[in-house]
Amino acid sequence: MDFVLLPNKEVIAKPGKLFIEAQIRDDVRNNLPEVRNAAELKALLETHFSSGNFTFELLEDILVNERTADLRLGAHLQRVKNVLKSLKVVEYLGPHTEQTIYSSTGVRIEVQVYELHDTPKPLEEDSHIPQAEITPMPHARFDGIWDELVFAEDIKGDLIWMMTNILRFSSSSSGKVGGDMNPVILLHGFPGTGKTTLCQGLAQKIAIRLRSKYDTTVLVQINTATLLSKYYSESAKQVDEIFTKIARMCQEEPHTFTCVLIDEVESIASSREFSTIGGESHDSLRATNALLTGLDKTKNYPNLIFLCTSNMLDALDDAFLDRCGLKRAVTMPSIASQYEILRKRIQKLVDRRVIQTEKVLPSYEDAKSCVYLDSAGVGARLLGIVELINSSPTISGRSLTQLPECAVLQYLREEECNMDMALAFIERQVKLIRSSQQEKHEATNDSKTELWGTEIEIRGKKRTFKMSFDEDLDIESE
């Protein structure tokens, strides 16, 4: 298949850039004559979209609607469909705007053509870095997770800008990221807020964005908790070995971009000051020192970035925090975010035909505006579920993402599941979670009250203390 390039027109500076991701179909992915023309396809689409007056809406797949696809692609439509599985408008970078629809006359168009790897998750240790899992990117395991993540703040936008700037500086004539800054991103917050998934999604975005610059991208995932338990008393040696091998990879494979995900980084980046006071093992201190040394030794590789997560920001060493180029708190999802998380997960079940319905769940804003007009509508019912969730102890983002599918799997007793049934199942599951949380809370309180009225005798070398736990908290000294 040959793609004909159109002549370049005069380039006019435009304030923003619109990114369109073109995913190669699975059945042509290994067909070399087709994939060999990926660069030509990229150039064709960019030239075609930039030379006309087309409108694009964020997050739309241009190929889904046959009529609008024909209007935008014209004579190229069939040839593009023969190669591509999807053609998604994924992101706008530029001056801040509230709009979601853009004209090709007002923005620059950048198309990123890519194929997904589908290698199975390894069952054995990797020969290059036994302490880590290495995955070629972009990978089918992480397909779509970036779009499914919902946060109250624009964390994803900030991460994209950070990534864009790092890559821009790494393209300088010096070939270094620049200055004394380490290419380290730290996401911190409570467990279950989506930090690890966000890092995996960012690595997927990096791989797609760099498709035309680097031949390959790999994700190196290091679970420090597993590392410490498996290599107890040797953690510093293992950390040093990991960084040595990562540095060797960056040197020997300059056309490969490496994303290193360090999950639960506090295990090897704990505060040395508090560790000394608390009597922590010297192995923990040496591990932190090895991490800091490794970050300093690898900071000038232009084809390397570190993505770290932590559940305990206060436990991290100050020197490690100083080396993080970007630190962002990932908070528990807001009410609007909870609604959107559930809406997207339910829609995913609809797309998979687990839920069979013609009903469409409205956005959070649309659901709020219509709740008084249609209190029995699907939007109002989902708002009620979110309200029920917030009337009890917090449910994590991880639990929210699993909630719709778990509810359907647990309660479905028919051949098919429609939207009304699915929402009823989800509401039932939330009530069950609330009940379990309440029982756990009451049991905790009961265990605390059992101490009252109990006398405890503590014998020391010089005196004996008798403590009577009652409402007056009597303490006697003998």
Buried (B, 14 or more C-beta within 10 A) or exposed (E): EEBEEEEEEEEEEBEBBBBBBBBBBEEBBEEEEBBEBBEBBBBBBBBBBBBEEBEBEBEBBBBEEEEBBEEBBEEBBEBBBEBBBEBBBBBBBBEEEEEEEBEBEEBBBBBBBBBBBEEEEEEEEBEEBBBBBBBBBBBEBBBEBBEBBBBBEEBBBEBBEBBEBBBEBBEEEEEEBBEEBBBBBBBBBBEBBBBBBBBBBBBBBBBBBBBEEBEBBBBBBBBBEBBBEEBEEBBBBBBBBBBBBBBEBBEEBBEBBBBBBBBBBBBBBBBBEEBEEEEBEEBBBBBBBBBBBBBBBBBBBBBBBBBBBBBBEEBBBEBBBEBBBBBBBBBBBBBBBBBBBBBBBBBBBBEEEBBBBEBEBBEBEEBBEBBEEEEEBBBBBBBBBBEBBEEBEEBBBBBBBEBBBBBBEEBBEEEEBBBBBBBBBBBEBBEEBBEEBEEEEEEEEEEEEEEEEEEEEEEEEEEEEBBBBEEEEEEEEE
